[in-house]
Every structure is written in C-alpha cells, then in structure tokens.
C-alpha cells in the first residue's frame, strides 16, 4: 500500500514548517544549550520526528519505523564504518610513537599553529574530502591536529571550518554528479556554476580559518600564507570544474594547494611564531630561551627514513582512499560482493508529489551491503597494512581495534540515531515542508536558495543527500520566479557546503576524533555562527549572480 506525501498538513505552510522543524530545533538546543549527551539528544530528536511523521503527516506507523531502521543502517554503513577505521589508523600511529614523528616534521616546517592549521585542516583535509568524503576528512584532520598539540575543542572546530570549500566536489564529484541525475540538468553546466561560486570561498576560508583561531591580528601575521593557500586551491578549482568536470576538482586543487604552500613556506615564514596562550605560558615557564631559538628548535630532526615511516600510515591511507574512490575499482569490488536489499514496508511505497517533484513518483529505499567497496574498508586495509609494516603483531592490531571500537561505541549509536532522524524527515516529507517555506520567498529566493542547501546538509549530513532532497525543489522554485534553474540547483550544493560544519554527523565525528564524547554542544557552539555567516555570504553571491551578474551563469 502506497502513501503520498503531503507538505502542508496543517493547512498553513509556515505553521507546518514550524512544526516540521521541532525535532531539529530540539536536537540542536539539547546539544548546544542543555548539555545533553549526544546519543540521548539524537534519540529524543528521533522520537519527536517519528511522532510528527505519524501524528501530523499521517505516515503509516510501520513505514515510519522502517524509515528509522533504514537511516540507522546507513548511519553505521558507510558513515560509522569510516569513523571507526579512521580512528583505528590514528590509534596505531599513537601506539607506535609515529605520530610524534609527524608532529616533528610538520613542526619543523612550521611551528606556528596558524600554518599548521592551514596545512592540515584546509589543504590535507581537502585532499581526503576529494577522495572519500562522508566525514573522513574531519576525522583525520581533527585527529592529526590533536596529535600536534591542539586543544580538543579547537582541533574539532577548526577541522570542521576547514572542511567547507571542497565539499561540493567531494568523493570524486559525487554531489554534483548526483545533482545532475536528480534534476536532469547538464552535469558540466552544474559543475561550472558551482565553480563560479566556490572559488571565492576557497580563497576566503584560509583567512577565515586562521581568524577564527588566532583573531584578526593573528591572521594578519600570516596573510601571505593564507593568500597562497587560497589561490593555489581556488584557481585549479575554477579551471577543472569549468573545463573538465566535477570528478577530479578537489584532488587537483588540494594537491596544488599542498605543493605550492609547502614550497612557499620554504622561502617565507611569519615574523613571530604564534602559539595558543596556554602554550606560551607553559613554554615561558619551562624554557624561556626557546623563544629566541627559532620555530624548528622545539622539534626533533629526523632522517628521511624516519620521516617516511612516520608518515607512512597516512600515505597508505591516502593511496587506499584514492584507489577505492575510482569508479572502475568500485564497480569491480561491487561485482565481487554487493548484496542489495529492498527495505521492507518502504521501498517504492512513499510517493513524492508536486511541487517538490515534477510529477508523482515513488521514492526508492534500497540498502547496499557494499562492504568491499566502502571507503571504511579502504581505511581498515590501510590500518592493517600500516600496522604490520610498523611490526605490530596481528594480536596487538586486534586488541588496538577492539579498543577503538570500545571508544567509539556511543558515537556509533549517536550517528545511527542522527541518520534515522534525517531519513524520517526525508521520507515523511517534513523536510520538504521546510524547503517550501524557503522557496516561498519570491524575489529573495536567490538569497535563500543556498540556505535551503545549507538546511539540507544540516539535516542529512551530506551535500549529496541535500541535492537529492532539494534539487528538484530548487529547479521548480526557480522556474516560478524566472531564475535560471542551473544557478538555483548549483546554489543548493554551494550553500550546502557551509552546512557541513554543523550537521550532527560531522559534529559527532569531530567529537570522536578529538576524544570529546559528551562535548558535542561545545563544538556546535564553536562553529554555528561561522556556518550561518558563510551560508549567508553564499546567498549574497547567488543573489548578485541572479539579478546583476547573469553573464556568469552557464546556459
């Protein structure tokens, strides 16, 4: 028996949108203001979402339950699987002492915390985003910053802020490719349009990132490095997205950023080494003379062989993730093992309807047990290879893995509940109600168009999922006001990247990576206003492109 979504269940769009927003508002408020543990807040939000789906939207009870189960399963595979194995690699490097080598080599290049955050949170994180996505770069970058001596809250927040500009082209361009399939618009046109918006923010984010950590004066001290990092990312991002396509945008741009910034730091260093206030006090008390010795003096020098072995787990990780991300490799692995199931009581039983969809059509609900092709499996393999290479016994590796699993068990529960909530809002249609409220803004719709994408990522945890959720709604709304649909659809993805730092999934990933279980609210407060401000700036850019710079929009 099918069920057709209704988007104005209370007879008034804005009243319906307020009710639809209750689970999300409660979830965020519980985390940010009431210091409720993340898994408890997620379960509370899920219960409210299920109640509204059944009691307000009229979704059949069995269908609502199947939706929650589907979301929870997706939360564990691929999302939870990635987090578990990413933290496993980090635990191996800590156990073997190799993270100290990484710390020394980065510190020897730049002991300045501002430079370190540019290299790790922005440049290296963008490379991992381009190859894998789905929370991997936040987990890796935050863990590396912790290893370098960053405070947990700063490491988590800065990793989240740094993981913005590359998200629309993450996982080898998956969000843009999916957006093209959902909307029926030209893939290269959508890639080009996003590539005429995001490079501005790629140039801006390094400055913003350092400003968030060190303040305006601290940012001025390294503005040349921020400019070099931003330009060396933004220019390739524009060129590849406009003239080649979405697949390799992040890989090329991030590689360019890493190489160019590294070369620049060989000939330029900030006049003063910036450290966190508590570090300066400790260092002053322990070794006053250190301040006059130079940036690299606090770090041990290593031979090439020692440095290679220190970085080897991360090199193996990068190669594995890149190889696993190739479509040909994924297809081959899925051919070996990829059982796919139709979700009972849900698959093709929920019908999307106008104006969210062009016509009434069933929503698929299929779960793939793609363990071989999953990015988390690439991370697990990288961890095993790195551990054996570092001469850990299989028994020691197994014990380390069990220790990692024990550490992240509540976080896995949280992610499962978060995704169950997100899938409930998607299949019940309550998220579309919120989207229609944004789309009803008329002349100002170009400003709110990216905010709709921002909302989608905040709800689903994925730019790809947000594009599936709101892509058609963007096109329909744009056609109603005479806006170019390519601009509206691409803006969903461009605005969505700014929501990546506040979605519950990313917050939990960051808390796990920095061992801050139970402090998700503090992380959310750290990044929320950055996320909203950047999303509004995307809205301003899209508004200008819609009415005054229309020549920038591909036709």
HELIX and SHEET records of a PDB file:
HELIX    1   1 UNK A   13  UNK A   20  1                                   8    
HELIX    2   2 UNK A   22  UNK A   32  1                                  11    
HELIX    3   3 UNK A   38  UNK A   55  1                                  18    
HELIX    4   4 UNK A   61  UNK A   74  1                                  14    
HELIX    5   5 UNK A   75  UNK A   80  3                                   6    
HELIX    6   6 UNK A   81  UNK A   95  1                                  15    
HELIX    7   7 UNK A   98  UNK A  109  1                                  12    
HELIX    8   8 UNK A  113  UNK A  117  1                                   5    
HELIX    9   9 UNK A  118  UNK A  124  3                                   7    
HELIX   10  10 UNK A  125  UNK A  131  1                                   7    
HELIX   11  11 UNK A  136  UNK A  147  1                                  12    
HELIX   12  12 UNK A  152  UNK A  162  1                                  11    
HELIX   13  13 UNK A  167  UNK A  169  5                                   3    
HELIX   14  14 UNK A  170  UNK A  183  1                                  14    
HELIX   15  15 UNK A  187  UNK A  194  1                                   8    
HELIX   16  16 UNK A  198  UNK A  220  1                                  23    
HELIX   17  17 UNK A  223  UNK A  243  1                                  21    
HELIX   18  18 UNK A  249  UNK A  267  1                                  19    
HELIX   19  19 UNK A  277  UNK A  286  1                                  10    
HELIX   20  20 UNK A  288  UNK A  292  5                                   5    
HELIX   21  21 UNK A  295  UNK A  298  5                                   4    
HELIX   22  22 UNK A  304  UNK A  325  1                                  22    
HELIX   23  23 UNK A  327  UNK A  336  1                                  10    
HELIX   24  24 UNK A  375  UNK A  389  1                                  15    
HELIX   25  25 UNK A  394  UNK A  428  1                                  35    
HELIX   26  26 UNK A  430  UNK A  439  1                                  10    
HELIX   27  27 UNK A  442  UNK A  444  5                                   3    
HELIX   28  28 UNK A  445  UNK A  460  1                                  16    
HELIX   29  29 UNK A  463  UNK A  481  1                                  19    
HELIX   30  30 UNK A  485  UNK A  499  1                                  15    
HELIX   31  31 UNK A  504  UNK A  513  1                                  10    
HELIX   32  32 UNK A  520  UNK A  547  1                                  28    
HELIX   33  33 UNK A  550  UNK A  552  5                                   3    
SHEET    1   A 3 UNK A   3  UNK A   4  0                                        
SHEET    2   A 3 UNK A 350  UNK A 352  1                                        
SHEET    3   A 3 UNK A 361  UNK A 363 -1                                        
SHEET    1   B 2 UNK A 340  UNK A 342  0                                        
SHEET    2   B 2 UNK A 366  UNK A 368 -1                                        
END                                                                             
